[in-house]
Amino acid sequence: MSRLVNEFSWSVSRDRIFSSCRRAYYFRHYGSWGGWEHDTDDRTRDIYRLKKLSNRFTLAGLVVHSVVAEVLDRHRYGRETTLEAAQERALESLKEAFRESRGDASRHRKAVRLFEHEYAIPLQDTAWERMRDRVAECLTHFFASRIYRVILDTPVENWLPIDNLDSFMFEGVKIYVAPDFAFRNDLGNALVLDWKTGRQSADEDRAQIVCYGLFAWEKWKMAPRRTIGELHYLRTGEKDVVTLDETLLQAGRERIRRSIAAMRALLEDPAGNDAVEESFDRTENRDTCSLCNYRRMCWPEWPSVRSA
């Protein structure tokens, strides 16, 4: 069987990591490549394993997204879910992930492994309780939201198809997107929705929605101004509505173009997407390092529970 080829691609999350720390970007997209192969070297395998770490905040977000997707999927087939049932399902998922991370199961490739356990971060029980409360709060706001009622009232045939991870092409580069939900309203416009479970980040969040607008144009042939992006901040119940007109989409194209050029400028061989670790500088911000999955690679003096 032929090995996978590491092809260059772009996403908002990829751009975020690149802007935060070039070395972390290298580890995630190049240093970890092939870490799943049985004959890879120990360092590559370790980087690949560290890439898979979640922290308690990202885990909370993943659980909320998973449960919301499950609620909507059940509705598609005529099975409704109560808030209480959704919260119970979420709590079960959190407990299962925590047990996996703490136990031997975390040694398996597909099991959850938390950053806090990997690096032996001392946390009070209240920190985990706040994570649980955050998930319950997000689901409460989702069930109470107007957009949830709108979705329930929208005929299923008006729902737009979205894979868990989708893409479109931009100037020869594959752009990855992951909208949470989308549908056509009575006017024939597309509403593309994104659930947010963390803090608001206006610039980054809107950049993501603009990418969804470009995706809607390519995937569903939705002309500018016929796509509305909605950011729903489930921790607070607030939302941000963005009309994706030609001006915003053009600004989005320029942002993607600049980001791609900056990423490729550091490659040893842009055509072959080959990279050398030393070309990607480490950030000087130790606060960023303290929350980085790969910090042991750069700063071995930081302890971990185990290696490899």
Secondary structure, 3 states (H helix, E strand, C coil): CCCCCCCCEECHHHHHHHHHCHHHHHHHHHHCCCCCCCCCCHHHHHHHHHHCCECHHHHHHHHHHHHHHHHHHHHHCCCCCCHHHHHHHHHHHHHHHHHHHHCHHHHCCCCCCEHHHHCCCCCCHHHHHHHHHHHHHHHHHHHHCHHHHHHHHCCHHHECCCCCCEEEEECCEEEEECCCEEEECCCCCEEEEEEECCCCCHHHHHHHHHHHHHHHHHHHCCCCCCEEEEEEECCCCEEEEEECCHHHHHHHHHHHHHHHHHHHHCCCECCCCECCHHHCCCCCCHHHHHCCCCHHHHCCCCCCCCCC
